[in-house]
Amino acid sequence: MSKKNMMPEPWNDWVDEWSADMRLRSLSENTINLRRYQIGAFARHTGKHPGEVTASDIRKWLGRKGLGNAAKRGDRCMFSMFYSWAQRNGKRLDNPVEGMPTIKREQRKKRAAPEQAVLIGRDSSDPRTRLIIMLAADAGLRRAEIAQVRGDDLIDDELGWSLIVHGKGGKDRIVPLSDELAREIRRRGPGWLFPGEKGCDHICGDTVYRLVKDATGYPPHSLRRRFATAAYITSNGNVMAIKELLGHESLATTQGYITVSGRMLRTVIEQARGYEARGTGDG
């Protein structure tokens, strides 16, 4: 591990104990690694012992230049988890996050990847990139879920091929696949679909992000949004089914993934006008 990524000595024991607590509560390794990365960046910046950190230190960190709303919310959640654990376990008498205002989720709807970008990605000369793009755009997988797909996660049920997806928080779900996508996965055989390098079992989510962004010009999550929108249109608005396919806890989260185009809105208006005309006749 480089010095840049090392946990400062005063923080090591606290963070290791906190990580053990998260594992005891069955949080996924992806979540634990993310929280360790977040707290490590702050620890290296502040230079203080974790027991000496103040609310002002945390506010300054959350208000640092260039931090987006989503990252700010994630860091605040991390601080709340860490110092709540520290207080429960007698590491501190107080919790510096208590009383700190929550950070609202952005209401601005993010853009789904356009079809042209997806088509360009499908034409990539790299077979690995093509398959990653298919998993994001045609099955709606998150980048971390794509990274850890195994060939033996593919199952053949009575209706066709499906994939066991290892989702956030250690929650698995089953996503039906097209014959084309299932065929591409079967060609790779059992084991990791995208094996890693230097002793890693599989590639990381950041590698998935880079490959998709380089091939399409859009991040993997925009392809996931593209999937949600396409599924909404083709299912005649079956939001509950889309929620299950995406692995969301909240229906409101799923609704935020669906992009309603101007063409769709115009079609609804025209259909409504037609309904009104039909309703005016004497019966």
N, C-alpha and C positions, 0 to 999 in steps of 0.2 A: 504494500500500500504506500502511495506517495505521501510525502509530508503534507501536501496540500489537502489530502483527504483523511489524515489521521485525526482521531479524537484527542483533544487535549487531555493531559493526564488527570487533572481534577475531575473530569467528567466521566472517565472510563467506567468506574464502578457503578455510578448512578445509571448510566445509559445501558450497561450490561444487565443490571437488575431490572430496569424498566422493560428491556427487550424480553427478558424471561417472563415477566408479568404479562406482556402482550401475547406471548406464545401460550401461556396458561389459559388465556381468554380466547384462544383459537383464532387470533388474527392471522392473516396470511403472511408468508414471508415477504411478499412484495410490499405489503403495507408496512411491515416492521422495518424493512430496508429503507423505504422512503422516509419514515419517521426518523431513523438514525441519520440519514443523509441531511435532513432538514435541521435537526438539533445540532449536528456536527458543524454545519456551516455557521450557525449562530455562535456556538461555543468557540470556534476559532476566531470569530470576529470580536467577541466581547472581551476575551481575556480574563474574565472573572470566574470565580468558583460558582457552580450552579446554585449554591445556597445563598450567594450574595447578589444574584441578579434581581433587579428591581423592575417594577411596572414600566418605568421610564425607559429602561434598556430595551424592553420588548416593544414598546410603542415606536421607538426610533428604528428598530429593525424592521417592523412592519411598514414603516413609512419611508423606507429607503427608495431611492430613485430607480425607476424602471421596473418596479414590481407590479405585475398585473393583478387584477382583482382576484382571479382564481388562485394564484400563488399566495396572495395575501390571506385569503380564507384558509388555505391549506396550512400555512405557517401558524395562524392563530389557533387552529384546531390542534396542531401538534403541541404548541405551548400549553394549551388547556389540558391535554391528555397527560403531558409530562409532569406538570406541576400539581395536578390533582393527584397523580400517583405519588409524587414526593410528599405531599401533605398527608395522604392516607397512611403512608409508611413511616411517618415521623422524621422524614429528612428535613422538612421545613415546618414551621408553625403556621405559616401563611401561604397563600397562593397568589402570586403577583398578577395572575390573569383575572382574578375575581373582580367584578365591577367594570372590566374593560368592555367597551361596546362590541357587539357582534358585527360582522362584516356581511352585508347583504349580498346575495347572489346576483350577478348581473342579469338584468331582464332582457338585454339585447340578444336577439336570436342569432346564433352563429350560422354561417353559410355552409350549405351542403356542396360537395364537389360537383361540378358540372359533368355531364355525360362525356363531353369531349376529353376532359382530363382523365377520366376513367378509361376511355378507349385508348388513349395514348399510353397509359400505364400497362394495359393488357398487351400492348405491342412491344413491351420492353424486351431487350435481347437477353436479359437475365431470367432464367426460369424461376429462380427463387423469388425475385421481385414480382413476377407475374402472379405466382401463387399467393403471395402475401396480399396483393391488391385484390385478388378474388375473394379471399377470406374476409377482407374489410368491406368491400363493396357489395358482395353477393350474399354474405352471411352475417354482416354487421358486427364482427368481432372487434374488441378493443385491441390496442397494440400489444399490451402485456399478455392478453389471451392468445393472440397470434403467435407470439414468441414461444409459448410453451405447448403448442399443439403437438401431439404424438400420432403416429400412424395408427397405433392401436386404440386411439380414441374414436376411431371410425367404427360405427356399428350398423349392421344391416337389420332393420326391423321389417315388419310386414308391409309397410308402405314405401320403403326405399331406404336410401342411405342417410344417416344422421351423424352428427359429431357431438361428442361429450366435450363441452367447453368449460374450462376451469376458470371461473369468474372471480370477481372481486370478493374479498372477505371469505375465501375458501368455499364459495357457493358454486356448485356445478349446475349446468343446465344442458338440455339437449336441443340442438338446432338442426332441423332438416336441411339437407344439402341438395343442390342440383346434381344430376348425373355427371355433368362435366367436372364439377368441383370434386366430387367424390372420386372420380377416376384419376384426377391429378394427385390426390392424396394417396390413393392406393399404389400409384407408381413408385412412391418413395418408400414404401414398405413400413415395417414397425419402427418404433423408436422415435426420437425427436425429428420433427419435420425440418426444423432449421437448427442443426447442431451448432454449438458455440465453438469458440477457439480458446486455447490456453487453459484447458481444464474445465471450462464452463460447460454445463449440460446443454444449454441452448442459448441462442442469441438473446439479447436484452431488448426491452421495449424501445430504448433509444435507437437501436439499430433498425428496428422496424420503422420507426418514425423517419429516420434518414433515408432509407430505401424508398419509401412511399413518396416523401416530399421531393426527392431528386427525380423520381420517375414521372410524377404527375403535377408537381407544383403545389400540391395541397397536402396537409397533414392527414394521418390515418383517420382521425376522428371525423373529418369532413366526409370521408368515404362511408363511415358508419352512419352519418346523418343522411347521406345519399340513399343508403339501404333503407333507413326508416321511412323516408319520403316515398320511395318506390313501393315499399310494402304497404304503406297507407293507401296509395292510389290503387294498387292492384287488388287489395283486400276490401275495397269499398269502405275504407275508414275503420277497420277493425283494430282500434288502438290497444285493446286488451291483449290481442295476439302479438302485436308488435312489442308491447311491454315485456312479454315472456321471452320473445326472441332476443331482445337486447339485454335481458337480465337486470332490468330496473326494479327497484323497490317501490318507486312512486310513479303513479300514472302521470302526474304533472311533469316529471322529468322526461318521460316518453313524449309527451305533447310538445315539449320544447325542442325535440329533435326533428320534428316534422316541418318541412318548409312548404308553405302554400304559395304556389306561383301565381303570377297575374293571370296566366292562362286558365288555371284551375278556378280562380275566383270569377273570371268572366263566364266560364262554363256554368257555374252555379247560378249566376245572374240570369243567363239565357234560359236555363231550365226552370227557374222560378217564374220568369215571364211566361213561359209556355204553360206552366201549371195554372197561372192566373187566368190565361186565356181560356183554358179548358174548363175552369171553374165558373166562367161567366155564362155558360150556356144554360138554357132552361131544361130542367130534367123532370 
